[in-house]
Amino acid sequence: MGYFYYKQEDNPQPSFTLPRVNLPVKTRKILAGIFLTFGVFIFSSALFPIIQFQLEYSSKFGQIINPLSAKFYNNTGGVLGEVSSTDYTQLNNWFVTDEHTASDPRLTSGLSDSGTSTYHLSIPELNIKDAVVAVGSMDLKKSLIQYPQTALPGQLGNGVIFGHSVLPQFFNPKSYLTIFSTLYRLKIGDPILIDYDGVHYKYLIEEMFEVAPTDLSVLEQRFDGRYFSLITCSPPGTVLRRLVVRARIADL
């Protein structure tokens, strides 16, 4: 015959269990329906703006041509081969920096948080007023960013300004995380106003188009006029393509 001995605790803790709530079947069905409806609403609110953009706006931007071979990037659905966890509020993450493009001066020059200068941009049609544009910065959470070594306001060439975007229902013209979320709603002829070094410049939109995330031609300079290009992700809330809104100066 065998015996088992158990040591009794000096101060045994009283066991505690939550009381079980038995809801009527009808009440449980109602709660399940409420949660299901809420989930469908959240999912639809994220998906509907993208579908609406594709149907109403994307077709007017023309065909997208990718100028680079697939060997220059990984087609993972991110920006220029980056994975979806990449922080796209940092401008330097918008471009690939592998062995094929690391030497491209458009990608490696002047991206620094120090030594930046600023000016202001307004888009009356979107209620954007006096948004700060930082030259030579990277953090899109703090401002719009003019890409280094692109034309400054009033100069011959093509100034390139990047801005962050999210789903359009979260658009807030005073938040730099959402500031370009409704950029696609602009039209040819709409004004873009810039205050730089005490001078007021007015640019008028001439064209709007989309490019593949690998298209570095958006950074190229053209010296037949004074231009500015506003660039954000497209459709809003995704990183699939780039929307480019290009404007030419109207007067000095």
Secondary structure, DSSP 4 states (H G I P E B T S, - for coil): ------PPPSSPPPP--PPPP---HHHHHHHHHHHHHHHHHHHHHHHHHHHHHHHHTGGGG------S-GGGS--SSSSTT--TTS-TTBGGGGS--STTTTT-HHHHSS--SSS-EEEEEEEGGGTEEEEEEEES--BTTTSEEEPTTSPPTTSSEEEEEE-----GGG--TT-TTTTTTTGGG--TT-EEEEEETTEEEEEEEEEEEEE-TT-GGGG----SSEEEEEEEEESTT--SEEEEEEEEEEE-
